[in-house]
Amino acid sequence: MKALAVARGTSLNKLFEELSTKALTEFNAETRFRLRVASGDRARGLEILEKLDRVHSEFGSD
C-alpha cells in the first residue's frame, strides 16, 4: 500500500481514504441496483449502473 501511495504522490492515509470512498460508493450503488431489480424498476437500475460507470471513470482519472 505504501508503494502505491508513493506512486500516486499521496499519503498512505489519503490513499486509504480514497479507496474506502470508492469501496463504499460501489457497495452503495450495487445495493441500490439490487433493490431496484427486486422491485422491477429496470430504468432506475440502468441509471444507477451509468452513475457507477461515471464514478469509476472519475476515480481512474486521478
Secondary structure, DSSP 8 states (H G I E B T S, - for coil): -HHHHHHHTS-HHHHHHHHHHHHHHHHHHHHHHHHHHHHT-HHHHHHHHHHHHHHHHHHHT-
